[in-house]
């Protein structure tokens, strides 16, 4: 048994945060990034593809959050399925954080105070998700050894 147990409340908190990111996502696209006006400049098929990917992101964030809230104990029970799910979620958030670090600093967000604070908060959440799910993945792998 691994000596460091992952508190259930941390998994649930991560789930709540992921649902929050799913719910706030349309506001951020619209108010912070003016995303809809940019998408309108694309060809119709590319508009639909961009919107579809946006919905995928929103749906994954919501679904990952729901899983964490409803079955937090199952995410750390050391089964093959818990390894697969936590591995998927960890890869998703680690990839998000890596992308954020590698590409997003090149772009400016509007300089309103609320958007600056919001960007720090969202980056904190993304990092929290990456850490929690990577920790869960390692915990689950260790449980099977």
C-alpha positions in Angstrom: 0.0 0.0 0.0 1.3 3.5 -0.9 2.0 5.5 2.3 0.5 8.7 0.9 -3.3 8.4 0.5 -5.1 10.8 -1.8 -7.9 12.5 0.1 -11.4 11.9 -1.4 -12.1 15.6 -0.9 -9.2 16.5 -3.2 -10.6 14.3 -5.9 -14.1 15.8 -5.5 -12.6 19.4 -5.4 -10.9 18.6 -8.7 -14.2 17.3 -10.1 -16.0 20.5 -9.1 -13.2 22.6 -10.7 -13.4 20.6 -13.9 -17.2 21.2 -14.1 -16.5 24.9 -13.4 -14.1 25.0 -16.3 -16.8 23.4 -18.6 -19.4 25.9 -17.5 -17.2 29.0 -17.8 -15.7 27.9 -21.1 -18.3 29.7 -23.3 -17.9 32.9 -21.4 -14.1 32.8 -21.8 -14.4 32.1 -25.5 -16.8 35.0 -26.0 -15.7 37.7 -23.6 -12.0 37.1 -23.3 -10.9 35.7 -26.7 -13.7 37.1 -29.0 -13.6 33.5 -30.3 -17.0 33.6 -32.1 -16.0 36.5 -34.3 -12.7 34.8 -35.2 -14.5 31.6 -36.1 -16.9 33.5 -38.4 -13.9 34.3 -40.6 -13.4 30.6 -41.3 -15.1 28.6 -44.2 -18.4 27.1 -43.1 -17.1 23.5 -42.6 -14.1 24.8 -40.6 -16.5 26.8 -38.5 -18.4 23.7 -37.6 -15.2 21.8 -36.9 -13.9 24.5 -34.6 -17.3 24.6 -32.8 -17.3 20.8 -32.5 -13.8 20.7 -30.9 -15.0 23.4 -28.5 -17.9 21.2 -27.5 -15.6 18.2 -27.1 -13.4 20.2 -24.7 -16.4 21.4 -22.8 -17.9 17.9 -22.7 -14.7 16.2 -21.6 -14.1 18.7 -18.8 -17.7 18.2 -17.6 -17.5 14.4 -17.9 -14.2 14.1 -16.1 -15.6 16.3 -13.3 -18.7 14.3 -13.0 -16.7 11.1 -12.7 -14.6 12.6 -10.0 -17.6 13.8 -8.0 -19.7 10.7 -8.4 -17.2 7.9 -8.0 -14.0 9.3 -6.4 -13.2 6.1 -4.6 -13.3 4.2 -7.9 -10.6 6.5 -9.3 -8.2 5.3 -6.7 -9.0 1.6 -6.2 -6.0 0.3 -8.2 -8.0 -1.6 -10.9 -7.0 -1.6 -14.5 -10.0 0.6 -15.3 -8.9 3.2 -12.6 -5.4 3.2 -14.2 -6.9 3.7 -17.7 -9.3 6.5 -16.6 -6.8 8.4 -14.4 -4.2 7.9 -17.1 -6.5 9.4 -19.7 -7.5 12.4 -17.5 -3.9 13.0 -16.4 -2.6 13.0 -20.0 -5.4 15.4 -21.0 -4.5 17.9 -18.2 -0.8 17.5 -18.5 -1.2 18.1 -22.2 -3.3 21.2 -21.5 -0.7 22.6 -19.1 2.2 21.9 -21.5 0.2 23.5 -24.4 -0.6 26.5 -22.1 3.1 27.0 -21.3 4.5 26.3 -24.8 2.0 28.4 -26.9 -0.3 30.6 -25.0 2.3 33.1 -23.6 2.7 34.3 -27.2 -0.9 35.7 -27.1 -2.2 38.6 -25.2 -5.4 38.4 -23.2 -7.4 41.6 -22.7 -5.8 43.6 -19.9 -8.9 44.0 -17.7 -8.1 43.1 -14.1 -10.8 40.4 -14.0 -9.3 38.6 -17.0 -5.8 38.8 -15.6 -6.9 37.3 -12.3 -9.1 34.8 -14.1 -6.1 33.6 -16.2 -4.0 33.0 -13.1 -6.9 31.2 -11.5 -7.6 29.0 -14.6 -3.9 28.2 -14.9 -3.9 27.2 -11.2 -6.9 24.9 -11.8 -5.3 23.3 -14.9 -2.1 22.6 -12.9 -4.1 21.3 -10.0 -6.0 18.9 -12.3 -2.7 17.7 -13.9 -1.1 17.1 -10.5 -4.1 15.4 -8.9 -4.7 13.0 -11.8 -1.0 12.2 -12.3 -0.9 11.5 -8.6 -3.9 9.2 -8.9 -2.4 7.4 -11.8 0.8 6.8 -10.0 -1.1 5.7 -6.9 -3.1 3.2 -8.9 -0.1 1.8 -10.7 1.6 1.4 -7.3 -1.4 -0.4 -6.0 -1.2 -3.0 -8.7 2.5 -3.8 -8.1 
